[in-house]
Amino acid sequence: MDIQVGNIVKLKKQHPCGSFEWEVLRVGADFRLKCTGCGHQIMIPRKNLEKSVKGIR
């Protein structure tokens, strides 16, 4: 899966704020994502992210 910094990814599960979309801030073994709805940032392992991505914008 080709995910780059700056991409917006749509995940299968909804964030508690109501948004499905996250901005990619860091790429590597782990990804740093920022919620486009509330600005919350998380680190998620590559394996988990690749499994839960619905689409890339």
Backbone as a ProteinNet text record, in pm:
[ID]
protein_1_A
[PRIMARY]
MDIQVGNIVKLKKQHPCGSFEWEVLRVGADFRLKCTGCGHQIMIPRKNLEKSVKGIR
[TERTIARY]
84.8	0	89.2	59.5	143.3	78.8	113.8	62.4	177.6	156.1	259.5	216.1	314.6	286.2	198.5	94	3.2	-123.9	-123.6	-244.2	-353.5	-477.2	-591.9	-641	-643.9	-691.1	-826.8	-914.5	-1045.5	-1039.5	-1070	-1063.7	-1202.3	-1205.4	-1332	-1410.1	-1339.3	-1407	-1411.5	-1518.9	-1538.3	-1470.8	-1407.6	-1350.1	-1465.9	-1451.5	-1561.2	-1613.1	-1531	-1576.4	-1668	-1675.2	-1763.9	-1693	-1562.8	-1488.2	-1432.1	-1429.6	-1367.5	-1229.7	-1197	-1076.9	-964	-841.3	-720.7	-613.1	-534.4	-420.8	-294.8	-212.3	-87.2	21.4	81.6	186.9	325.4	334.4	463.6	445	543.5	540.4	664.5	650.2	761.8	706.5	769.4	715.4	583.5	573.4	449.3	404.9	276	221.8	172.4	192.3	129.9	15.7	-103.9	-223.6	-286	-347.5	-418	-562.1	-655.3	-797.6	-833.2	-903.4	-941.7	-1059.8	-1129.5	-1243.7	-1203.3	-1124.4	-1094.5	-946.6	-858.3	-715.6	-638.8	-705.1	-638.3	-534.1	-415.4	-308.8	-286.1	-260.8	-233	-114.4	-49.7	51	-11.6	0	-58.1	42	62.2	154.8	109.8	206.1	178.2	80.4	100.2	14.6	-131.9	-156.4	-293.9	-355.7	-277.9	-330.7	-367.1	-278.4	-305.2	-431	-460.1	-578.6	-706.5	-696.4	-817.5	-844.7	-759.6	-780.3	-889	-983.3	-1091.8	-1059.1	-989.8	-954.4	-852.6	-782.7	-682.2	-724.2	-715.1	-753.8	-634.1
-118.1	0	124.2	216.7	336.3	456.1	474.9	587.1	683.7	810.9	913.3	1018	1094.5	1204.3	1307	1352.6	1450.6	1389.3	1257	1190.3	1194	1187.5	1172.5	1029.1	952.4	814	803.3	722	695.7	557.4	550.7	425	362.8	231.9	159.6	203.4	227	264.4	415.9	464.5	606.9	650.1	768	826.2	877.9	880.9	929.9	1070	1153.8	1287.3	1282.2	1167.3	1151.9	1145.2	1168	1169.5	1030.9	998.8	876.4	904.9	1032.5	1069.5	1117.1	1074.7	1107.2	1154.1	1253	1301.9	1231.1	1185.7	1116.2	1220.1	1216.5	1310.7	1247.8	1115.8	1046.3	906.8	859.7	726.8	651.4	523.8	437.7	305.1	243.4	121.5	153.1	275.5	326.4	448.3	474.3	593.8	688.1	818.2	917.9	977	969.1	1019.2	1130.7	1226.1	1336.2	1335.3	1331.9	1331.4	1464.2	1457.2	1580.5	1648.1	1576.7	1635.2	1715	1652.3	1717.4	1748.1	1697.4	1726.8	1632	1528.9	1431.8	1353.7	1331.9	1258.7	1124.2	1021.9	887.3	828.8	730.2	648.5	510.8	453.1	322.1	239.8	112.7	27.8	11.1	-3.8	-18	-132.1	-245.2	-362.6	-331.2	-262.7	-228.9	-126.1	-27.9	74.9	15.5	-66.7	-124.7	-210.7	-273.1	-355.7	-271.6	-152.3	-74.5	39.3	55.9	163.2	122.2	213.5	191.6	259.2	373.7	447.7	555.6	599.5	705	820	942.7	1060.6	1149
0	0	0	-89.4	-105	-34.8	91.4	170.2	194.2	161	174.4	277.1	326.8	418.7	346	412.1	353.7	297	275.7	226.7	333.1	288.6	378	359.5	468.6	460.7	528.8	469.4	527.8	590.4	720.8	793.3	805.7	834.8	848.2	971	1082.2	1206.6	1222.3	1280.6	1302.4	1432.4	1430.8	1551.8	1637.8	1769.7	1855	1818.9	1755.2	1715.2	1593.4	1525.8	1410.7	1276.6	1273.4	1148	1114.2	983.9	935.6	874.6	851.9	777.2	867.4	831.5	906.9	809.7	852.1	773.2	819.2	723.7	755.5	781.4	902.2	939.6	934.9	954.5	959.9	904.2	826.4	766.8	809.6	835.5	874.5	920.6	1020.3	1079.2	1148.8	1202.3	1261	1180.7	1181.8	1118.7	1227.5	1208.6	1295.6	1214.6	1271.1	1205.1	1286.9	1217.1	1282.2	1232.1	1325.3	1291.2	1225	1110.6	1041.2	1109.2	1197.4	1267.5	1389.8	1479.8	1608.7	1629	1542	1554.2	1644.4	1698.7	1786	1705.4	1763.7	1694.9	1761.3	1675.5	1725.2	1649.2	1710.8	1642.6	1627	1506.8	1479	1398.7	1433.7	1358	1212.7	1121.8	978.1	950.9	1016.1	994.1	1024.2	1136.4	1175.4	1080.3	1038	948.4	812.9	756.9	625.4	626.9	741.4	753.3	762.6	823.1	849.9	751	648.5	549.7	451.4	431.3	335.1	201.8	208.5	87.8	116.3	9	19.4	-70	-15.8	-93.2	-110.4
[MASK]
+++++++++++++++++++++++++++++++++++++++++++++++++++++++++

